[in-house]
Amino acid sequence: MKKIDPEVLNCLKEALVSIYWYKPDLNTFLRGALTHTTLMGGINWTCDKKREAVDIVINRIAESPEKYQSDLMCLIASVCDMTEFEHLAHLEGGPEKVKRAKRSVELLKSRAGKVRTLLEEQTRESMRREKRDQEIATSSSFNETLKSLHKQFATISNMADSQAKGFQLEKLLRDLFELFDLDPRASFRIVGEQIDGAFTFDSTDYLLEAKWQKIPTGVSDLDSFSSKVKRKLENTLGLFVSMGGYSPDGISAHSRGDKVLIALEGAHLVAVLEGRLRMDDLLLRARRHAAQTGEVYLPLTEVF
């Protein structure tokens, strides 16, 4: 930050001295306006003159404008916004003291306009910089988590036990949905049926079914899952994830009539884990495709 125009600082000093006739009032104002109360360190409010106290504070700000930018902006803004000086009117020579205070404020306003604009822009830039830094940190954490899930997926792929493989897939999907803020719920059982999981996307509740088997998922598995979805509230949808893909007759059967699910396969999941596609974007496109075409399955080649 460039040094502040000394004339502006002198106007600020004069305004503070004119507005606050008594040192306790000035002391109270400065303590309330300053973030860095260390600016007032060493001031002897019993012995030091009022102007000496003001000089100490403003000179310290002038020496480190970058450090005390917010304090300077607050002081200038607070003084420039002052319009009432009743606390001076009842003093001896009150009318003249009020006039002096008003003149000092007007003079500060005339000199500090560009400074206030500069300080406000620098404050906004500082906030933008902090936001960018936060976004970078969040992005870094997101990417690290996604890489970790991708490694877990590779480990699951090499597992021989099909049942354990399916269980780990459910856990992986739950962690993936958590990463994309989809409010996932773990698998649960209600009377007569097992649900692999559930999540919420775009104000819609979804039930989840996940299968990791070598053969494509056929009509019977999709029928069974569709029935579970239909027994829930009317706006509930289903997401079926089949790592082995789907049989043509299964997709065809569920692309006719009432559609209550969308179907993804292993290639979709890999694209998300590799960072080539966001999970929320994939869900949105798949659902929109089903709504517009009636087809519950959107091939990965048509997503990009």
Secondary structure, 3 states (H helix, E strand, C coil): CCCCCHHHHHHHHHHHHHHCCCHHHHHHHHHHHCCCHHHHCCCCCCCCCHHHHHHHHHHHHHHCCCCCHHHHHHHHHHHHCCCCCHHHHCCCCHHHHHHHHHHHHHHHHHHHHHHHHHHHHHHHHHHHHHHHHHHHHHHHHHHHHHHHHHHHHHHHHCCCCHHHHHHHHHHHHHHHHHHCCCCCECCEEECCEEECEEEEECCEEEEEEEECCCCCECHHHHHHHHHHHHCCCCCCEEEEEECCCECHHHHHHHCCCCCCEEEEEHHHHHHHHCCCCCHHHHHHHHHHHHHHHCCCECCHHHHC
